[in-house]
Amino acid sequence: MKRIAIYAGTFDPITKGHLDIIKRAAKLFDKIIVAVSESKHKNPIFTREERVDMIKNSIKEINNVSVDSYSGLLMNYLKKKGINTVIRGIRVISDFEHEFQFALLNKKIYKNIDFIYLMPDEKYLYISSSSVKEIASYSGNVKDFVNNYVENKLKLKFKKT
């Protein structure tokens, strides 16, 4: 039986911290599906299709990782896919508090779910998509936080606005 896990998130945009977690999770599982959430409540600046494109471009050299997208509850998506393992990233203590509550709530919806928590390498601990977007919105340098493809997409996005 293949060990398959979902790494779900908004990824608006995908950062080097996200990529670090994907690469390490890919060593632990036979297959990782990066599931891009519609996340209307977060008001992403990139469309779901743009986020999927950025992730596909960023992971093309990792053979056992694919990208999908979903709307609605993550637990419904997991049930539909028949997958019961979720990868989550934790950077700081406040992430743990949020993730702990998220896990408990979702266990009520899908009892068979397991969560695996990974911390990115310490050089990425301070990176968040929100911070990257803010820096990029002021034409700041985001090279240390995202790959070249994503950096160019951010530049284009903020030239349009």
N, C-alpha and C positions, 0 to 999 in steps of 0.2 A: 504494500500500500504506500502510495506517495504521500510525503509530508508536505502539505500545502498550507500557506499562510497568506493572509490579507494584510497589507499595510495601507490603511485607509487614512485619508486626510483631504484637506482642501488644496494644499500645494499651490498656493497663490502668492509667489511662485515657488517652485521646487528650489531648495537651497543645497549647499554642500553638506549641511548637517543631515538633511533628508537622504541625500545620496550615500552618505557614510552608513546610515542605518540600513538602507536597502542593500548595500554591498555586504555588510556583515550578516544580515538576515538571510541573504542568498547562500551563504556558507552553511547555515543551520538547517535550511529546508530544501526540499527537492524543487519546489516552485514557490515563487512569491508573486502575488498579484497586487500591483499598486492600484488601489481603487480610489479614483478621484470623485470626491463628493461634490454634489451640486452646491451645497452650502449657501443657500439664499440668505440665511441669517447673518452670514459674515460679509456679505456684499463684496465678493471677489472682484478684482479689477480685470482679471482675465476670464474669458469664457471657459466653460468646461472643456471645450474642444481645444482651446489654446493651451490650457494646462496639461491636457493629455499629450498634445504635440511636444511640449517642452520636456515632459517626462520621458516620452519615447525617444527623443533625441538624446537625452541624458543617460539613458540606460542601455542603449543599443549594443554595447559590448558585454553586457551581462546576460548570458544565455538563458538562465532559468528565471528570468523576471519578465513579466508582461504587464500591460496597462489596460485597465478597464475603467468605466465610470458608472456611477449610480446616482439615483435621487431617492429621497426618503430615508428611512431608518437603515443604518448599517446592519443591524441584526436581521432585518428582512432580506437584505442583499446576501448576507452569509447563508441564511437558510436556503435561499433560492439556489445558491452555488453549491450547497452541501459542504461548506467549509466551517470549521469551528475554532480556528486559531487566528488571532489578531495580533499583529505587531504594533506596538505603540512606542513612540519616542518620548523620553523624559530628559529635560535639560536641567531643571532646577526644582527645588522643593515645591514651589507652587504648582508645577506641572504634576507632581505626584498627587497632590491633594485633588486636583481636577480629575486625573486619570483614575484615582481610587473611586471617586463618586461615579464616574462614567462606567467603570467595570461593574460596580454593584448594581447600578440601574439596569445595565444591559444583561446581567445574569438573571434578572427577573423576567426579561423578555425571551432570552435564549439560554436555558440552563446549561447546555452543553458547551458553551463558549469558554475558551481559555485565552488569556491575555499574556503576551510575552513583552516585557519592557526592555528596551535597549537605550543606552545613553550614547549619544554621538561622541566621537573623539573629543577630548577637551578643547582642542583648537576651534571646535564648532559650537561649544556650549552656549555661547552668547548670541548666536545667530537665530533670528526669527524671520519668518516671511514678512511680518508687519514692519519690522525694522528695515528690512531690505527695501520694501516698497517706499517707505518714508524717505530713505536716503536717495533712492532713485528719483523720487518725485522732485527733489531739489537738485537734480543733475549731479548727485554725488557719485563717487567711485564705489561700485559694488563688486569689483573683480574678486575680492577675497571671500565673498559670500555665495556667489553663484557662478556657474560655468559661463563660457563665452556666449553660447547660444541664448541662454536665459538673460544674460546681461543685454544682449542686443534687442531681445523682445521687450525688456523693460524700457530701454531707450526709446524704442518705437512707440510704446504705449504712452509714455509721458510726453512725447512730442505731439501726439494727437490731442492731448487734453489741455 
